[in-house]
Amino acid sequence: MMLNDGMIGPKSILLALSSLTTGNLNSKLKKEATPYKMADVIPLAHEYIVPPLTEQEKAEQVQRSLIAYMQAQKGAPKKVLNG
């Protein structure tokens, strides 16, 4: 497993190359331009590197985002601020 997906496998090579590529491309963009993401650079391998979220993980992510939004508001109730 370590050879296939670990420190020296294709997954780590794809991560390194996508980081370098997106960093290089994004450094040349204008400020108002949309930055490149890993999915833009290596779309076919993106699901291999970052597996899609399950329905439960999606629901938890929405919940965390909603709580973070509510906590950022001035005058948020203490119950929300304490989680």
N, C-alpha and C positions, 0 to 999 in steps of 0.2 A: 504494500500500500504506500509506503513512504517513497518508493521509487516512482510509482505511478502518479500519485497526487500530492506527494509531500514536498520536501525541501528542494529536491532536484528533478521533479517530474514536470510534465507538460503544463500542469496547472500553474505552477510557480513561474514558469517561463512566460505563459500568457499574461499573468498578472504583472510581471515586470515590464513586458513589452507594451501592454496597454497603458500602464502608468507613464512610461516614458513618452509614448506616442500622444496620449491626451495632454500631458504637460507641455510638450513641444507645440502641439497645435493650438492649445489654449493661450500660450504665451504670445502667439502671433495675432490673436483676435482683437478686434476693437472692444471697448468696454461694454457697449450696448449689444454685442453679438451673443448668441446663445452658446455656452461652452460645450465642448465635446464631452461625451461620457463614454464609459467602457463599452456600452451597448452599441454606440456609434462606430467604434473602432473595430471591434471584433464581435459582430452580431451573432455569428453562428456558434461561437464558444461562450457567449455570455451566460446562457442557461446552465452550462457545465460548471462555470466558475461560481455563479451566484444562482443557486436553484430557486425556482419560483416559490413564493410564500404559500403556505397552506391557508385554507379559509380561516382557521382559528388564528394564525399569525397575522393575517390581514385585519381581522377584527381587533386584535390586541394593538396593532399599530395605529389603527384609527382611534381607538380609545386613548392611547398615550398622546397622540397628536391633539386630541380634543382637550385633554387635561392640561397639556402644556399651553395651549392657546388660552384656556380659562385662567390659568395661573399668571399669565403675562398681563392680564387686564388689571388696571388700577381698581382698587376697591373690591377685589375678589373675596368672597367669603372665606373665613379661616378654614372651614371644612374642606374647601377645594384646595387651599394652599398646603394643607397638611397631607393631602392625598387620601 
